Amino acid sequence: MSISLREKYQKEVAAKMQKDFGYTNALAVPKILKVTLNVGIGKGKDDPKVAETAENTLKRISGQAPVYTLSKKSISAFKVREGMKVGLKVTLRGKRMWDFLEKLIGVTLPRVRDFRGLDPKNIDTTGNLNLGFKEHLVFPEIKSDEVERLHGLELAITTTAKNKAIALALFKYLGFPFKENN
């Protein structure tokens, strides 16, 4: 039986990070805090079916109910008023987060068309990994014959890493498939 991603982090990755980066305290080792899934419904703000489709998609993918995000201010060029629903988001923590990450690495990313690995540029300067999916069909919970409308999906993995290099090492040790630099 293979070990879960959480156990791998606790038993192997944390010790390796502590040794490689010279952390004297085990609590100083970077860890993953949360995973946030986000869907924008800007184009379909007038059509309630778009929001309903995005909500059902996020429910299936994450296993929990999404929260609507509201616009902070009015923008007349986009016909958006303050307080309008402009997107949905789900924040995963704990066991659900680790289960989702396992599924992301093992099933979802290999299903992406022409996938050659993640770009290290997707990690920002504060050590968070940001991914975008053009269509939500890559997730195994979504059946392509049931889909009426395609929509994109954003994914943010938040860590306690202090910089890009440490975060890249953390993600590589966890098994995220990154492109090799030429």
N, C-alpha and C positions, 0 to 999 in steps of 0.2 A: 504494500500500500504506500502510495506516495504521500509525502508530508504536505500540509497546507502551506500557503504563502505566509500566513501569520507565524506558524512554527518555524519556517525557514528564516524569517526575519529574526525571531527571538533566539534561535540556536546558532545560526551561521552568520547571517548578514551583520547583526549588531556586533558580534565579536570581531569580525573581519574589519568593519568600519573603525572600531575602537583601536585595533592594532595599526591599520594603515594611516589613520589621521591623528594618532596619538592622544585620544581622549582618555583622561585619567578617571573620569567618572562615567559610569555606564549610562546615567541619565542624560548625559550631554550628547550621546549618539543621536544623529538625526533620525526622525521617524516620520511616517506619513500620518497627518492629522485627519484629513477628510478628502472626500471626492465629491465634486459638485458637477451635476449635469444640468445643462441649460439649453432651452429651446426658445428662440425668438419667434413671435407670431406677428411681426410688424406688418407684413403684406396682407395677412388675413385678419386684420383687426376688426374688419366689418363683417366677416363671415364667422359665425360661431362654430361651424364645423371644423375649421382649421384649429381652433383652440382645443376643441374636444378631441380631435385626432392626436394632437401633440400631448395632451394630458394622458390619454390612454397609452400612448407609446412610452412615456416616462414611467407610468405605473408598471407596465410590463417589464421594462428594462431594469428598473431599480428595485421594484418590490415595495415601494412606498408611495404615498400620494404626493404629487408635486404642489408647489405653492406658486400662485401667480405673482409676477413682478409687475409693479406699477411704474408708470413714467413719473419722473421727479419734477419735470417742468413741461410746459406747453411748447411745441415747435410747429409753427404754422405751415412751414414748407412740407412737413411730413404728415400734416393733418392729425397731429397727436395733441391731446389735451392732458393737462396735469391729472394724474390719478387713473389714466386709462390702462387697461391690461396690455402689456407689450411683450410678455414672455412668461415662461414657466421655469422653475428650477427645483432640483432635489439635491439635498445634501446627505451624503452617506458617511456614517462613522461606525467604528467598532466592527462587529462580525460581518454585517452587510457590506461594509467597505472592503474588507479583505476578500470576501466571496466575489464581489464585483471585480476587483483587481485580478483575481485568479482567472475569471472568465474573460476579462479584457485581454490578458496576455496569451492565454491558451486557445481561445476560440475566436474572439471578435477581430483582433488585429490580423490574424492570418486570413480572414475572410474579406479583408479590404482589397479591392481591385488594384492590381499592379503594386502591391505592397513590397517595398524593398527595405523596410526598417524605419524607425522613428528618427527624425532629424534632431540632433542635439540642440539646434537653435530653438526648439520648442520649449526649452527650459529657460525661464526668465532669470534675472539677476538675483532674485531672492530665493531661488531654488524650487520653484513650482513648475510642474509640467502641464502644459496647455495643449490640448488636441482638438481638432475639429473634424467632424465627419460630414461629408456632403449629403449623404443619405443615411437614414436610420435602419436600412435593411441589413446592415452588417451584423447587427445583434441577433443572436440565435432565437430570442423570444418573439421576434417579428417574422411572421410568415408573409412571403412576398405576394401570394395570391389574395390576401386579405387587405392589402394596402390600397387606399384610394388616392392618397396624396403623399408625395415625398416631401420631407423636410430635413433640414440639417440639424446637427446636434453639437454642442460644445461640451468639452470635458476638462475640468481643472483638478489636478491632483496637488493638494497643498501639503508641504513638508515643513519640518523645522530646520532644514538645512540653511546654513548661513550664506552660501554662494553657489554658483552654477556648477563648479567642479565637484563639490561634495555631493550635491544633488544628483549629478550624472553618475557618480560612483554608486550611490544608493540605488538608483533605478537599475543600473546594470547588474549589480549584485542580486537584486530581486528577480531578474530575468526579463526585463523589458528589452525588446529587440531594437537596438539602435544601429544606424548606418555606421559603417567604418569609414573614417576619413581617408581620402585618397592622397 
